[in-house]
Amino acid sequence: MAAVPDEFIDEAALLGPKERIRKRYRDWVDAGFTGLTVGANQDEAVRFMAELAGLNQRA
């Protein structure tokens, strides 16, 4: 783990508070990304990502 820079993880993952994730997700969409893998141990996190992706109207 020590060999992987924090910046690399930050560029490849959506981590942090909801507002930061929301902004970074929108940045990714604006950049043209077309896929996302969601891995979480919390149902709330999965629901939040579904909302961001437009699969739930509450985003």
C-alpha distance matrix in Angstrom:
0.0 3.8 5.4 5.6 8.4 9.6 12.7 11.6 10.6 13.8 15.9 15.0 15.3 18.0 16.7 18.9 22.5 25.0 26.7 23.7 22.7 26.4 26.6 23.6 24.8 28.2 26.8 25.2 28.5 30.5 28.4 29.5 26.6 28.1 25.5 22.9 20.9 20.8 18.7 19.4 20.5 23.2 26.4 27.0 23.9 25.2 28.7 27.5 25.9 29.2 31.2 29.4 29.9 33.6 33.8 35.0 37.5 36.2 33.5
3.8 0.0 3.8 5.5 7.3 9.0 12.2 11.8 11.7 14.5 16.6 16.5 17.1 19.7 18.2 19.9 23.6 26.3 27.7 24.5 24.1 27.8 27.6 24.6 26.2 29.4 27.8 26.5 30.0 31.6 29.5 30.9 28.3 30.2 27.9 25.4 23.9 23.8 21.9 22.4 23.5 26.0 29.3 29.5 26.4 28.0 31.3 29.8 28.3 31.7 33.5 31.4 32.2 35.9 36.3 37.5 39.8 38.3 35.4
5.4 3.8 0.0 3.8 6.3 9.4 11.6 10.5 11.3 14.4 15.6 15.6 17.0 20.0 19.2 21.4 25.1 27.6 28.7 25.3 24.7 28.2 27.7 24.5 26.0 29.1 27.1 25.5 29.1 30.5 28.0 29.4 26.9 28.9 26.8 24.7 23.4 23.9 22.4 23.5 25.1 27.7 30.7 31.0 27.7 28.8 32.2 30.7 28.8 32.1 33.9 31.6 32.1 35.8 36.4 37.9 40.2 39.0 35.9
5.6 5.5 3.8 0.0 3.8 6.5 8.4 6.9 7.5 10.7 11.9 11.8 13.2 16.3 15.7 18.2 22.0 24.2 25.3 21.8 21.0 24.5 24.1 20.7 22.2 25.3 23.3 21.8 25.3 26.8 24.4 25.8 23.3 25.3 23.2 21.1 20.0 20.6 19.4 20.7 22.6 25.0 27.9 28.0 24.5 25.6 28.9 27.3 25.2 28.5 30.3 27.9 28.3 32.1 32.8 34.3 36.5 35.4 32.3
8.4 7.3 6.3 3.8 0.0 3.8 5.3 5.4 6.9 8.9 10.3 11.4 12.8 15.4 14.7 16.7 20.4 22.8 23.4 19.7 19.5 23.0 22.0 18.9 20.9 23.7 21.5 20.5 24.2 25.3 23.0 24.9 22.8 25.2 23.6 21.5 21.0 21.4 20.6 21.6 23.7 25.6 28.4 28.0 24.5 25.9 28.9 26.9 25.0 28.5 29.8 27.2 27.9 31.6 32.7 34.0 35.9 34.5 31.2
9.6 9.0 9.4 6.5 3.8 0.0 3.8 5.4 5.3 6.2 8.7 10.1 10.6 12.5 11.3 13.0 16.6 19.2 19.8 16.2 16.3 19.8 19.0 16.1 18.4 21.2 19.3 18.6 22.3 23.5 21.7 23.8 21.6 24.1 22.4 20.0 19.6 19.4 18.7 19.3 21.4 22.8 25.7 24.9 21.5 23.3 26.1 23.8 22.2 25.9 26.9 24.3 25.5 29.1 30.2 31.2 33.0 31.4 28.1
12.7 12.2 11.6 8.4 5.3 3.8 0.0 3.8 5.5 5.0 6.2 8.7 10.0 12.0 11.6 13.5 16.9 19.0 19.0 15.2 15.4 18.5 17.1 14.1 16.5 19.0 16.6 16.1 19.9 20.6 18.6 20.9 19.2 22.1 20.9 19.0 19.2 19.6 19.5 20.5 23.1 24.3 26.7 25.7 22.1 23.7 26.2 23.7 21.9 25.4 26.2 23.3 24.3 27.8 29.3 30.5 32.0 30.7 27.2
11.6 11.8 10.5 6.9 5.4 5.4 3.8 0.0 3.8 5.4 5.3 6.4 8.7 11.6 12.1 14.8 18.4 20.0 20.4 16.7 16.0 19.1 18.1 14.6 16.3 19.0 16.7 15.3 19.0 20.1 17.7 19.5 17.4 20.0 18.6 16.8 16.8 17.7 17.7 19.3 22.1 23.7 26.0 25.5 21.7 22.8 25.6 23.4 21.1 24.4 25.7 22.8 23.3 27.0 28.2 29.8 31.6 30.7 27.2
10.6 11.7 11.3 7.5 6.9 5.3 5.5 3.8 0.0 3.8 5.5 5.2 5.9 8.9 8.9 11.9 15.6 17.3 18.2 14.8 13.7 17.0 16.7 13.4 14.7 17.9 16.3 14.8 18.3 20.0 18.2 19.7 17.1 19.2 17.3 14.9 14.4 14.7 14.4 15.7 18.4 19.9 22.4 21.9 18.2 19.4 22.3 20.4 18.2 21.6 23.1 20.5 21.2 24.9 25.8 27.2 29.2 28.1 24.8
13.8 14.5 14.4 10.7 8.9 6.2 5.0 5.4 3.8 0.0 3.8 5.5 5.4 7.0 7.1 9.6 13.0 14.6 15.0 11.4 10.8 14.1 13.4 10.2 12.2 15.1 13.4 12.6 16.3 17.6 16.2 18.2 16.1 18.6 17.1 14.8 15.0 15.0 15.3 16.2 19.0 19.9 22.1 21.0 17.4 18.8 21.3 18.8 16.9 20.4 21.3 18.5 19.6 23.1 24.5 25.6 27.2 25.9 22.5
15.9 16.6 15.6 11.9 10.3 8.7 6.2 5.3 5.5 3.8 0.0 3.8 5.9 8.0 9.6 12.4 15.4 16.3 16.3 12.8 11.8 14.4 13.2 9.5 11.3 13.7 11.5 10.2 14.0 15.1 13.1 15.0 13.1 16.0 15.0 13.4 14.3 15.2 16.2 17.8 21.0 21.9 23.6 22.7 18.9 19.8 22.1 19.7 17.2 20.4 21.4 18.2 18.7 22.3 23.9 25.5 27.0 26.2 22.6
15.0 16.5 15.6 11.8 11.4 10.1 8.7 6.4 5.2 5.5 3.8 0.0 3.8 7.1 9.4 12.9 16.0 16.5 17.2 14.0 12.1 14.7 14.4 10.7 11.1 14.2 12.6 10.3 13.7 15.6 13.6 14.7 11.9 14.1 12.4 10.5 10.9 12.1 13.0 15.1 18.5 19.8 21.4 21.0 17.1 17.5 20.2 18.2 15.4 18.4 20.0 17.2 17.2 20.9 22.1 23.9 25.9 25.3 22.0
15.3 17.1 17.0 13.2 12.8 10.6 10.0 8.7 5.9 5.4 5.9 3.8 0.0 3.8 6.0 9.6 12.7 13.2 14.4 11.5 9.2 12.2 12.7 9.4 9.6 13.2 12.5 10.6 13.6 16.0 14.9 15.9 13.0 14.7 12.5 9.7 9.7 9.7 10.4 11.9 15.2 16.2 17.9 17.3 13.5 14.2 16.9 14.9 12.5 15.8 17.3 14.7 15.3 19.0 19.9 21.4 23.4 22.5 19.3
18.0 19.7 20.0 16.3 15.4 12.5 12.0 11.6 8.9 7.0 8.0 7.1 3.8 0.0 3.8 7.0 9.4 9.5 10.8 8.2 5.5 8.7 9.7 7.0 7.2 10.9 11.0 10.0 12.6 15.0 14.8 15.9 13.4 15.0 13.1 10.1 10.5 9.5 10.6 11.3 14.5 14.6 16.0 14.7 11.0 12.3 14.4 11.9 9.9 13.5 14.4 11.9 13.2 16.6 17.8 18.7 20.5 19.2 16.0
16.7 18.2 19.2 15.7 14.7 11.3 11.6 12.1 8.9 7.1 9.6 9.4 6.0 3.8 0.0 3.8 7.1 8.5 10.3 7.7 6.2 10.0 11.1 9.2 10.2 13.7 13.8 13.4 16.0 18.2 18.1 19.5 17.2 18.7 16.8 13.5 13.2 11.5 11.5 11.1 13.6 13.6 15.8 14.2 10.8 13.0 15.2 12.6 11.7 15.5 16.1 14.1 16.0 19.2 20.1 20.5 22.2 20.3 17.4
18.9 19.9 21.4 18.2 16.7 13.0 13.5 14.8 11.9 9.6 12.4 12.9 9.6 7.0 3.8 0.0 3.8 6.6 8.2 6.2 6.3 9.8 10.9 10.1 11.7 14.6 15.0 15.5 17.9 19.7 20.1 21.9 19.9 21.6 19.8 16.7 16.5 14.3 14.2 13.0 14.8 14.1 16.2 14.0 11.2 14.2 15.7 12.8 12.9 16.7 16.6 14.8 17.4 20.1 21.3 21.0 22.2 19.8 17.0
22.5 23.6 25.1 22.0 20.4 16.6 16.9 18.4 15.6 13.0 15.4 16.0 12.7 9.4 7.1 3.8 0.0 3.8 5.6 5.4 6.3 8.7 10.2 10.8 12.2 14.4 15.5 16.5 18.4 20.1 21.2 22.9 21.2 22.7 21.2 18.2 18.3 15.8 16.0 14.3 15.8 14.2 15.7 12.8 10.8 14.1 14.6 11.4 12.5 16.0 15.1 13.7 16.9 19.1 20.3 19.4 20.2 17.4 14.8
25.0 26.3 27.6 24.2 22.8 19.2 19.0 20.0 17.3 14.6 16.3 16.5 13.2 9.5 8.5 6.6 3.8 0.0 3.8 5.5 5.0 6.0 8.6 9.9 10.2 12.2 14.1 15.1 16.2 18.1 19.7 21.1 19.5 20.6 19.4 16.5 17.0 14.5 15.4 13.9 15.7 13.6 14.2 11.0 9.2 12.0 11.9 8.3 9.7 12.8 11.5 10.3 13.7 15.5 16.8 15.8 16.4 13.6 11.0
26.7 27.7 28.7 25.3 23.4 19.8 19.0 20.4 18.2 15.0 16.3 17.2 14.4 10.8 10.3 8.2 5.6 3.8 0.0 3.8 5.4 5.0 6.2 8.6 9.8 10.7 12.4 14.3 15.3 16.5 18.4 20.2 19.3 20.9 20.3 17.9 19.1 17.1 18.5 17.4 19.4 17.4 17.8 14.5 12.7 15.2 14.7 11.0 11.9 14.8 12.9 11.0 14.5 16.0 18.1 17.1 17.0 14.3 11.2
23.7 24.5 25.3 21.8 19.7 16.2 15.2 16.7 14.8 11.4 12.8 14.0 11.5 8.2 7.7 6.2 5.4 5.5 3.8 0.0 3.8 5.4 5.2 6.1 8.4 10.0 10.6 12.3 14.2 15.3 16.5 18.7 17.6 19.6 18.9 16.6 17.8 16.2 17.4 16.8 19.2 17.8 18.8 16.0 13.5 15.8 16.2 12.6 12.5 15.9 14.7 12.2 15.1 17.4 19.5 19.1 19.5 17.2 13.8
22.7 24.1 24.7 21.0 19.5 16.3 15.4 16.0 13.7 10.8 11.8 12.1 9.2 5.5 6.2 6.3 6.3 5.0 5.4 3.8 0.0 3.8 5.5 5.2 5.9 8.5 9.7 10.4 12.1 14.0 15.1 16.6 15.0 16.6 15.6 13.0 14.1 12.5 14.1 13.7 16.5 15.3 16.1 13.6 10.7 12.5 13.2 9.7 9.0 12.5 11.9 9.3 11.9 14.6 16.4 16.4 17.3 15.4 12.0
26.4 27.8 28.2 24.5 23.0 19.8 18.5 19.1 17.0 14.1 14.4 14.7 12.2 8.7 10.0 9.8 8.7 6.0 5.0 5.4 3.8 0.0 3.8 5.6 5.2 6.3 8.7 10.0 10.6 12.3 14.3 15.6 14.6 16.0 15.6 13.6 15.4 14.0 16.2 16.0 18.8 17.0 17.0 14.3 11.9 13.2 12.9 9.2 8.7 11.5 9.9 7.0 10.0 12.0 14.4 14.2 14.4 12.7 9.0
26.6 27.6 27.7 24.1 22.0 19.0 17.1 18.1 16.7 13.4 13.2 14.4 12.7 9.7 11.1 10.9 10.2 8.6 6.2 5.2 5.5 3.8 0.0 3.8 5.4 5.2 6.2 8.7 9.9 10.5 12.3 14.5 14.2 16.4 16.6 15.1 17.3 16.5 18.8 18.9 21.8 20.4 20.7 18.0 15.4 16.7 16.7 13.0 12.2 14.8 13.3 10.0 12.5 14.5 17.3 17.4 17.3 15.8 12.0
23.6 24.6 24.5 20.7 18.9 16.1 14.1 14.6 13.4 10.2 9.5 10.7 9.4 7.0 9.2 10.1 10.8 9.9 8.6 6.1 5.2 5.6 3.8 0.0 3.8 5.4 4.9 6.2 8.7 9.7 10.4 12.6 11.8 14.3 14.2 12.6 14.8 14.5 16.7 17.4 20.6 19.8 20.4 18.3 15.1 16.2 17.0 13.6 11.9 14.9 14.3 10.8 12.5 15.3 17.8 18.5 19.1 17.9 14.1
24.8 26.2 26.0 22.2 20.9 18.4 16.5 16.3 14.7 12.2 11.3 11.1 9.6 7.2 10.2 11.7 12.2 10.2 9.8 8.4 5.9 5.2 5.4 3.8 0.0 3.8 5.4 5.1 6.3 8.6 9.8 10.9 9.6 11.3 11.2 9.7 12.3 12.1 14.9 15.9 19.3 18.4 18.5 16.6 13.5 13.8 14.4 11.4 9.1 11.6 11.3 7.6 8.8 11.8 14.2 15.3 16.1 15.6 11.8
28.2 29.4 29.1 25.3 23.7 21.2 19.0 19.0 17.9 15.1 13.7 14.2 13.2 10.9 13.7 14.6 14.4 12.2 10.7 10.0 8.5 6.3 5.2 5.4 3.8 0.0 3.8 5.3 5.0 6.1 8.5 9.9 9.9 11.9 12.8 12.3 15.4 15.5 18.5 19.4 22.8 21.6 21.3 19.1 16.5 16.6 16.5 13.4 11.5 13.2 12.1 8.4 9.4 11.5 14.6 15.6 15.7 15.3 11.6
26.8 27.8 27.1 23.3 21.5 19.3 16.6 16.7 16.3 13.4 11.5 12.6 12.5 11.0 13.8 15.0 15.5 14.1 12.4 10.6 9.7 8.7 6.2 4.9 5.4 3.8 0.0 3.8 5.5 5.1 6.1 8.8 9.3 12.2 13.4 13.2 16.3 16.9 19.7 21.0 24.4 23.7 23.8 21.8 18.8 19.1 19.6 16.5 14.3 16.4 15.7 11.9 12.6 15.0 18.1 19.3 19.4 19.1 15.3
25.2 26.5 25.5 21.8 20.5 18.6 16.1 15.3 14.8 12.6 10.2 10.3 10.6 10.0 13.4 15.5 16.5 15.1 14.3 12.3 10.4 10.0 8.7 6.2 5.1 5.3 3.8 0.0 3.8 5.4 5.0 6.5 5.8 8.8 9.9 9.9 13.1 14.4 17.3 19.2 22.8 22.5 22.6 21.2 18.0 17.7 18.6 16.1 13.2 15.1 15.3 11.6 11.3 14.3 16.9 18.7 19.5 19.6 16.0
28.5 30.0 29.1 25.3 24.2 22.3 19.9 19.0 18.3 16.3 14.0 13.7 13.6 12.6 16.0 17.9 18.4 16.2 15.3 14.2 12.1 10.6 9.9 8.7 6.3 5.0 5.5 3.8 0.0 3.8 5.3 5.2 5.4 7.4 9.3 10.2 13.8 15.1 18.5 20.3 23.9 23.3 22.8 21.4 18.5 17.7 18.1 15.8 12.9 13.9 13.8 10.3 9.3 11.7 14.5 16.6 17.1 17.8 14.4
30.5 31.6 30.5 26.8 25.3 23.5 20.6 20.1 20.0 17.6 15.1 15.6 16.0 15.0 18.2 19.7 20.1 18.1 16.5 15.3 14.0 12.3 10.5 9.7 8.6 6.1 5.1 5.4 3.8 0.0 3.8 5.4 7.6 10.2 12.7 13.8 17.4 18.8 22.1 23.8 27.4 26.7 26.2 24.5 21.7 21.2 21.4 18.8 16.3 17.3 16.7 13.1 12.6 14.4 17.6 19.4 19.3 20.0 16.4
28.4 29.5 28.0 24.4 23.0 21.7 18.6 17.7 18.2 16.2 13.1 13.6 14.9 14.8 18.1 20.1 21.2 19.7 18.4 16.5 15.1 14.3 12.3 10.4 9.8 8.5 6.1 5.0 5.3 3.8 0.0 3.8 6.0 9.4 11.9 13.3 16.8 18.6 21.7 23.9 27.6 27.4 27.3 26.0 22.8 22.3 23.0 20.6 17.7 19.0 19.1 15.4 14.6 17.0 19.8 21.9 22.3 23.0 19.4
29.5 30.9 29.4 25.8 24.9 23.8 20.9 19.5 19.7 18.2 15.0 14.7 15.9 15.9 19.5 21.9 22.9 21.1 20.2 18.7 16.6 15.6 14.5 12.6 10.9 9.9 8.8 6.5 5.2 5.4 3.8 0.0 3.8 6.3 9.5 11.8 15.4 17.7 21.1 23.6 27.3 27.2 26.8 25.8 22.8 21.6 22.3 20.4 17.2 17.9 18.4 15.1 13.4 15.6 18.1 20.7 21.4 22.6 19.3
26.6 28.3 26.9 23.3 22.8 21.6 19.2 17.4 17.1 16.1 13.1 11.9 13.0 13.4 17.2 19.9 21.2 19.5 19.3 17.6 15.0 14.6 14.2 11.8 9.6 9.9 9.3 5.8 5.4 7.6 6.0 3.8 0.0 3.8 6.0 8.2 11.8 14.3 17.6 20.2 24.0 24.2 23.9 23.3 20.1 18.8 20.0 18.3 14.8 15.7 16.8 13.7 11.8 14.6 16.5 19.4 20.7 21.7 18.5
28.1 30.2 28.9 25.3 25.2 24.1 22.1 20.0 19.2 18.6 16.0 14.1 14.7 15.0 18.7 21.6 22.7 20.6 20.9 19.6 16.6 16.0 16.4 14.3 11.3 11.9 12.2 8.8 7.4 10.2 9.4 6.3 3.8 0.0 3.8 7.1 10.6 13.3 16.8 19.7 23.3 23.5 22.8 22.6 19.7 17.7 18.8 17.8 14.2 14.3 15.9 13.4 10.6 13.1 14.4 17.7 19.4 20.9 18.2
25.5 27.9 26.8 23.2 23.6 22.4 20.9 18.6 17.3 17.1 15.0 12.4 12.5 13.1 16.8 19.8 21.2 19.4 20.3 18.9 15.6 15.6 16.6 14.2 11.2 12.8 13.4 9.9 9.3 12.7 11.9 9.5 6.0 3.8 0.0 3.8 6.9 9.9 13.3 16.3 19.9 20.5 19.9 20.1 17.1 15.0 16.6 16.0 12.3 12.6 14.9 12.8 10.0 13.1 13.7 16.9 19.2 20.5 17.9
22.9 25.4 24.7 21.1 21.5 20.0 19.0 16.8 14.9 14.8 13.4 10.5 9.7 10.1 13.5 16.7 18.2 16.5 17.9 16.6 13.0 13.6 15.1 12.6 9.7 12.3 13.2 9.9 10.2 13.8 13.3 11.8 8.2 7.1 3.8 0.0 3.8 6.3 9.7 12.7 16.3 16.9 16.7 16.9 13.7 11.8 13.9 13.3 9.5 10.6 13.2 11.2 9.3 12.8 13.1 15.9 18.5 19.1 16.5
20.9 23.9 23.4 20.0 21.0 19.6 19.2 16.8 14.4 15.0 14.3 10.9 9.7 10.5 13.2 16.5 18.3 17.0 19.1 17.8 14.1 15.4 17.3 14.8 12.3 15.4 16.3 13.1 13.8 17.4 16.8 15.4 11.8 10.6 6.9 3.8 0.0 3.8 6.5 9.9 13.4 14.6 14.8 15.7 12.5 10.5 13.4 13.4 10.0 11.2 14.4 13.1 11.5 15.0 14.4 16.9 20.0 20.4 18.1
20.8 23.8 23.9 20.6 21.4 19.4 19.6 17.7 14.7 15.0 15.2 12.1 9.7 9.5 11.5 14.3 15.8 14.5 17.1 16.2 12.5 14.0 16.5 14.5 12.1 15.5 16.9 14.4 15.1 18.8 18.6 17.7 14.3 13.3 9.9 6.3 3.8 0.0 3.8 6.5 10.0 10.9 11.1 12.0 8.9 7.0 10.3 10.5 7.6 9.3 12.5 11.8 11.0 14.3 13.4 15.3 18.4 18.3 16.3
18.7 21.9 22.4 19.4 20.6 18.7 19.5 17.7 14.4 15.3 16.2 13.0 10.4 10.6 11.5 14.2 16.0 15.4 18.5 17.4 14.1 16.2 18.8 16.7 14.9 18.5 19.7 17.3 18.5 22.1 21.7 21.1 17.6 16.8 13.3 9.7 6.5 3.8 0.0 3.8 7.1 9.0 10.2 11.8 8.8 7.8 11.6 12.1 10.1 12.0 15.1 14.8 14.5 17.6 16.5 17.9 21.1 20.6 18.8
19.4 22.4 23.5 20.7 21.6 19.3 20.5 19.3 15.7 16.2 17.8 15.1 11.9 11.3 11.1 13.0 14.3 13.9 17.4 16.8 13.7 16.0 18.9 17.4 15.9 19.4 21.0 19.2 20.3 23.8 23.9 23.6 20.2 19.7 16.3 12.7 9.9 6.5 3.8 0.0 3.8 5.4 7.5 9.0 6.4 6.6 10.2 10.8 10.0 12.2 14.8 15.0 15.5 18.3 17.0 17.6 20.7 19.6 18.2
20.5 23.5 25.1 22.6 23.7 21.4 23.1 22.1 18.4 19.0 21.0 18.5 15.2 14.5 13.6 14.8 15.8 15.7 19.4 19.2 16.5 18.8 21.8 20.6 19.3 22.8 24.4 22.8 23.9 27.4 27.6 27.3 24.0 23.3 19.9 16.3 13.4 10.0 7.1 3.8 0.0 3.8 6.7 8.9 7.9 8.4 11.5 12.7 12.8 14.6 17.0 17.8 18.5 20.9 19.3 19.4 22.5 21.1 20.3
23.2 26.0 27.7 25.0 25.6 22.8 24.3 23.7 19.9 19.9 21.9 19.8 16.2 14.6 13.6 14.1 14.2 13.6 17.4 17.8 15.3 17.0 20.4 19.8 18.4 21.6 23.7 22.5 23.3 26.7 27.4 27.2 24.2 23.5 20.5 16.9 14.6 10.9 9.0 5.4 3.8 0.0 3.8 5.3 5.4 6.7 8.9 10.1 11.2 12.8 14.6 15.8 17.1 19.0 17.5 17.0 19.8 18.1 17.5
26.4 29.3 30.7 27.9 28.4 25.7 26.7 26.0 22.4 22.1 23.6 21.4 17.9 16.0 15.8 16.2 15.7 14.2 17.8 18.8 16.1 17.0 20.7 20.4 18.5 21.3 23.8 22.6 22.8 26.2 27.3 26.8 23.9 22.8 19.9 16.7 14.8 11.1 10.2 7.5 6.7 3.8 0.0 3.8 5.4 5.2 6.2 8.6 10.0 10.6 12.4 14.4 15.4 16.7 14.7 14.0 17.0 15.6 15.6
27.0 29.5 31.0 28.0 28.0 24.9 25.7 25.5 21.9 21.0 22.7 21.0 17.3 14.7 14.2 14.0 12.8 11.0 14.5 16.0 13.6 14.3 18.0 18.3 16.6 19.1 21.8 21.2 21.4 24.5 26.0 25.8 23.3 22.6 20.1 16.9 15.7 12.0 11.8 9.0 8.9 5.3 3.8 0.0 3.8 5.5 5.1 6.1 8.7 9.8 10.5 12.4 14.3 15.4 14.1 12.7 15.1 13.0 12.8
23.9 26.4 27.7 24.5 24.5 21.5 22.1 21.7 18.2 17.4 18.9 17.1 13.5 11.0 10.8 11.2 10.8 9.2 12.7 13.5 10.7 11.9 15.4 15.1 13.5 16.5 18.8 18.0 18.5 21.7 22.8 22.8 20.1 19.7 17.1 13.7 12.5 8.9 8.8 6.4 7.9 5.4 5.4 3.8 0.0 3.8 5.4 5.1 6.3 8.7 9.8 10.7 12.4 14.4 13.6 13.1 15.6 13.8 12.6
25.2 28.0 28.8 25.6 25.9 23.3 23.7 22.8 19.4 18.8 19.8 17.5 14.2 12.3 13.0 14.2 14.1 12.0 15.2 15.8 12.5 13.2 16.7 16.2 13.8 16.6 19.1 17.7 17.7 21.2 22.3 21.6 18.8 17.7 15.0 11.8 10.5 7.0 7.8 6.6 8.4 6.7 5.2 5.5 3.8 0.0 3.8 5.4 5.2 6.2 8.7 10.0 10.6 12.5 11.0 11.1 14.3 13.4 12.5
28.7 31.3 32.2 28.9 28.9 26.1 26.2 25.6 22.3 21.3 22.1 20.2 16.9 14.4 15.2 15.7 14.6 11.9 14.7 16.2 13.2 12.9 16.7 17.0 14.4 16.5 19.6 18.6 18.1 21.4 23.0 22.3 20.0 18.8 16.6 13.9 13.4 10.3 11.6 10.2 11.5 8.9 6.2 5.1 5.4 3.8 0.0 3.8 5.5 5.0 6.2 8.7 9.8 10.7 9.0 8.1 11.0 9.9 9.8
27.5 29.8 30.7 27.3 26.9 23.8 23.7 23.4 20.4 18.8 19.7 18.2 14.9 11.9 12.6 12.8 11.4 8.3 11.0 12.6 9.7 9.2 13.0 13.6 11.4 13.4 16.5 16.1 15.8 18.8 20.6 20.4 18.3 17.8 16.0 13.3 13.4 10.5 12.1 10.8 12.7 10.1 8.6 6.1 5.1 5.4 3.8 0.0 3.8 5.4 5.1 6.3 8.7 10.0 9.8 8.7 10.8 9.0 7.6
25.9 28.3 28.8 25.2 25.0 22.2 21.9 21.1 18.2 16.9 17.2 15.4 12.5 9.9 11.7 12.9 12.5 9.7 11.9 12.5 9.0 8.7 12.2 11.9 9.1 11.5 14.3 13.2 12.9 16.3 17.7 17.2 14.8 14.2 12.3 9.5 10.0 7.6 10.1 10.0 12.8 11.2 10.0 8.7 6.3 5.2 5.5 3.8 0.0 3.8 5.3 5.0 6.2 8.7 8.7 9.2 11.7 10.9 8.8
29.2 31.7 32.1 28.5 28.5 25.9 25.4 24.4 21.6 20.4 20.4 18.4 15.8 13.5 15.5 16.7 16.0 12.8 14.8 15.9 12.5 11.5 14.8 14.9 11.6 13.2 16.4 15.1 13.9 17.3 19.0 17.9 15.7 14.3 12.6 10.6 11.2 9.3 12.0 12.2 14.6 12.8 10.6 9.8 8.7 6.2 5.0 5.4 3.8 0.0 3.8 5.4 5.1 6.3 5.1 6.0 9.2 9.5 8.3
31.2 33.5 33.9 30.3 29.8 26.9 26.2 25.7 23.1 21.3 21.4 20.0 17.3 14.4 16.1 16.6 15.1 11.5 12.9 14.7 11.9 9.9 13.3 14.3 11.3 12.1 15.7 15.3 13.8 16.7 19.1 18.4 16.8 15.9 14.9 13.2 14.4 12.5 15.1 14.8 17.0 14.6 12.4 10.5 9.8 8.7 6.2 5.1 5.3 3.8 0.0 3.8 5.4 5.2 5.5 4.5 6.4 6.0 4.6
29.4 31.4 31.6 27.9 27.2 24.3 23.3 22.8 20.5 18.5 18.2 17.2 14.7 11.9 14.1 14.8 13.7 10.3 11.0 12.2 9.3 7.0 10.0 10.8 7.6 8.4 11.9 11.6 10.3 13.1 15.4 15.1 13.7 13.4 12.8 11.2 13.1 11.8 14.8 15.0 17.8 15.8 14.4 12.4 10.7 10.0 8.7 6.3 5.0 5.4 3.8 0.0 3.8 5.4 7.5 7.7 8.8 8.5 5.4
29.9 32.2 32.1 28.3 27.9 25.5 24.3 23.3 21.2 19.6 18.7 17.2 15.3 13.2 16.0 17.4 16.9 13.7 14.5 15.1 11.9 10.0 12.5 12.5 8.8 9.4 12.6 11.3 9.3 12.6 14.6 13.4 11.8 10.6 10.0 9.3 11.5 11.0 14.5 15.5 18.5 17.1 15.4 14.3 12.4 10.6 9.8 8.7 6.2 5.1 5.4 3.8 0.0 3.8 5.6 7.7 9.4 10.5 8.2
33.6 35.9 35.8 32.1 31.6 29.1 27.8 27.0 24.9 23.1 22.3 20.9 19.0 16.6 19.2 20.1 19.1 15.5 16.0 17.4 14.6 12.0 14.5 15.3 11.8 11.5 15.0 14.3 11.7 14.4 17.0 15.6 14.6 13.1 13.1 12.8 15.0 14.3 17.6 18.3 20.9 19.0 16.7 15.4 14.4 12.5 10.7 10.0 8.7 6.3 5.2 5.4 3.8 0.0 3.8 5.3 6.2 8.4 7.0
33.8 36.3 36.4 32.8 32.7 30.2 29.3 28.2 25.8 24.5 23.9 22.1 19.9 17.8 20.1 21.3 20.3 16.8 18.1 19.5 16.4 14.4 17.3 17.8 14.2 14.6 18.1 16.9 14.5 17.6 19.8 18.1 16.5 14.4 13.7 13.1 14.4 13.4 16.5 17.0 19.3 17.5 14.7 14.1 13.6 11.0 9.0 9.8 8.7 5.1 5.5 7.5 5.6 3.8 0.0 3.8 6.7 9.0 8.9
35.0 37.5 37.9 34.3 34.0 31.2 30.5 29.8 27.2 25.6 25.5 23.9 21.4 18.7 20.5 21.0 19.4 15.8 17.1 19.1 16.4 14.2 17.4 18.5 15.3 15.6 19.3 18.7 16.6 19.4 21.9 20.7 19.4 17.7 16.9 15.9 16.9 15.3 17.9 17.6 19.4 17.0 14.0 12.7 13.1 11.1 8.1 8.7 9.2 6.0 4.5 7.7 7.7 5.3 3.8 0.0 3.8 5.7 6.8
37.5 39.8 40.2 36.5 35.9 33.0 32.0 31.6 29.2 27.2 27.0 25.9 23.4 20.5 22.2 22.2 20.2 16.4 17.0 19.5 17.3 14.4 17.3 19.1 16.1 15.7 19.4 19.5 17.1 19.3 22.3 21.4 20.7 19.4 19.2 18.5 20.0 18.4 21.1 20.7 22.5 19.8 17.0 15.1 15.6 14.3 11.0 10.8 11.7 9.2 6.4 8.8 9.4 6.2 6.7 3.8 0.0 3.8 5.8
36.2 38.3 39.0 35.4 34.5 31.4 30.7 30.7 28.1 25.9 26.2 25.3 22.5 19.2 20.3 19.8 17.4 13.6 14.3 17.2 15.4 12.7 15.8 17.9 15.6 15.3 19.1 19.6 17.8 20.0 23.0 22.6 21.7 20.9 20.5 19.1 20.4 18.3 20.6 19.6 21.1 18.1 15.6 13.0 13.8 13.4 9.9 9.0 10.9 9.5 6.0 8.5 10.5 8.4 9.0 5.7 3.8 0.0 3.9
33.5 35.4 35.9 32.3 31.2 28.1 27.2 27.2 24.8 22.5 22.6 22.0 19.3 16.0 17.4 17.0 14.8 11.0 11.2 13.8 12.0 9.0 12.0 14.1 11.8 11.6 15.3 16.0 14.4 16.4 19.4 19.3 18.5 18.2 17.9 16.5 18.1 16.3 18.8 18.2 20.3 17.5 15.6 12.8 12.6 12.5 9.8 7.6 8.8 8.3 4.6 5.4 8.2 7.0 8.9 6.8 5.8 3.9 0.0
